[in-house]
């Protein structure tokens, strides 16, 4: 499988997962709107297996959100400083700035690998 095919597959999976998450949100929203008027539905939704499933989903989404934030930081690390919206201008000398940037990028990459390896860990 070529890199192009691999990334195309990842892109398709992201679109599929995104649509699934939207569908889950719509269904949960409908259930939340109906539950106050339906005691049986309220009881079903508040049972432990349902709550545990939602907690696992929440934890996974939180972890993915953190991972994506770091992934985007690492992938856009070579963007020119004027193109980075929330970065204050560097006030260090050229030599100091290069040293700091070198280690910032390597720590971002190490953190990205750490998060990618810890798929089953809960976020902090």
N, C-alpha and C positions, 0 to 999 in steps of 0.2 A: 504494500500500500504506500503510495507516494505521500509526501508531506501535504501536498495540495488536497488529496483525497481525505487524508486524516483530518485536516482543519475544516474541510467541507462537512464531514460527518459530525464533528464537534459543533459546528454552526447549526446544523439541522437538529441535533439533540438539544441545544440551548433553546431554539425556537419551540421545540416540542415541550420541553420542561416549562418554559415560560407560559405557554398556552395551558398546560395542565395546572400550573399554580393559579392562573386566573380563573379557571373553572372551579378549582377548590375554593377559592375566595368567594366566588358567586354563590356556591352551594352553602358554604358556612354562613354567609350573609343572610341567605334565605332562611336557614335554620334559626339563626339568631333573631330574625324578625318574627318567625312563627312560634318560637319556644315560649314566650311569655303568655300566650293565649292557649297553649296546648301542654297541659301538665305531663302527659305521657312522653311527649317529645323532650320536654325539659328534663325529665328523669333520665331518659336514655342518653341525652347529651352530657349529662353531668356524672355518668358512671365512670369508674376508674379506667377501664380500657380506652374509652374515648378520650379522656383527659390525657392519659399517657401518650397516646398516638399524637395528639396535638402538641404535647410538650416535646416529643422527639422531632416533629416537623419544625417547631420553633427553633430548637437547638441547632438543627441542621441548617436552617436558613440563616441563622445568626452567624454560624461558622462560615458559610458560603459568602455572606456579605463581607466579613472580615477578610477572607481569602481574596475575594475580587478586588477589594480596596488595595491590598498589598500587591496583587498581580498587576493592576493598572499602574501603580506607582513604579514598579520595576520595569514594566514594558515602556513607560513613557519617560524614563529617567534620562534619556539622551536628548529630550526636547530642549530647545534653547530656553534659557531662563526667562526671556520676555514673553514666551508662549505659555509659561506655567502660571496660571492665575493666582494661586494662593502662596506663592513663594516670595518672601521679601528679598530684596537685592542683597547679594553677598557683600560683606564689608571687610573680608579678609584679603590678604595679599594673594597674588596669583598662585604662589607655591603652596600656601596654607589651604587655599580654596580647593586646589587640585587634590591635595592629600585628603581633605575632609570628604570631598565628593567621591573619591575612590572608595573610601571605607563606608560611606553611606550606601553606595550602590551594592557593595558586597554584603553588607548587613541586610539590606532589603532582599537580595537574592537568597541569602541564608534563611531568612524568615519565611520567604515564599516556599523554599524546599521543606522547611519544618512544618508549615501548615499543610502542604500537599501530602506529606508523609503521615500526618496525624488525622486521617479522614474520619476515624471513629472517635476521636477525642472531642469532649465538650469544650466550647469556647470559655475563656476566662470570665 
